[in-house]
């Protein structure tokens, strides 16, 4: 592939390599990618179906969970089919417009999930600290407004990145050592000044995901303080168990992302394929495991799943 270093040419077509350095292992690597995608689609679709068809589950907590499941499906579908096309058919060629569209949907969906997890933390805070006011606070109208706000925030903050990337001239290279397109991974191949891209990316990170993490932490500090004031051991245990699933999902969602950020910032000696694999864990793990976590730890969902899959047992 020809590499051009003058500003007279701007690449409009790029090539995704997949997992750099492990090209000969792509067929084997595709197996966990494919299995995680299938599990994600089936698990989250089943979760959405159960919540929509079970009248007793049409409560705020489950409606937010339904939003999370929908975002999980969108996140997986934005990234995994492209990776499988590279692994199976060496179809890594992607146009600039498709590349920008892909990173737009991946980043915006990731921010949407972060916002949903924040709202779910607030939901648990109200349920435990103000149980008598819970139903009056979380009305259907408010839940709808929250959903729209999450959508507008995620897409609104990422939308300017489209124009920040479209203004650039990509003359350095057109080989992307990754399974998906990413903002700075694409911008670094530009011959133009990308300081505004860097600073806007930092602003997006701080105003969305970082802010969400801080507010979630504060919510759980308040929740724990309220829980330890409960005199009844049964109520104490019930309050903790209602938050268990959410804490697991939060750890699963933010943990790989924090680890990936740290390795990219400080792990310069780490092989490139490790960075790419860690980045893919952020996309593969949460959508696959979230429905399993809620299915195992939430009795109402577990009973509905059992009734659907094993109707003769119930």
Secondary structure, DSSP 8 states (H G I E B T S, - for coil): -----STT----EEEE-SSTT-GGGHHHHHHHHHHHHHHHHHHHHHHHHHHHH-GGG-SHHHHHHHHHHHHHHHHHHHHHHHHHHHHHH---EEEHHHHHHHHHHHHHHHHHHHHHHHHHHHHHHHHHH-GGGHHHHS-HHHHHHHHHHHHHHHHHHHHHHHHHHHTS---S--EE-SSS--HHHHHTT-SS--HHHHHHHHHHHIIIIIHHHHHHHHHHHHHHHHHTT---HHHHHHHHHHHHHHHHHHHHHHHHHHHHHHHHHH-TTS-HHHHHHHHHHHHHHHHHHHHHHHHHH-HHHHHHHHHHH-TTT-
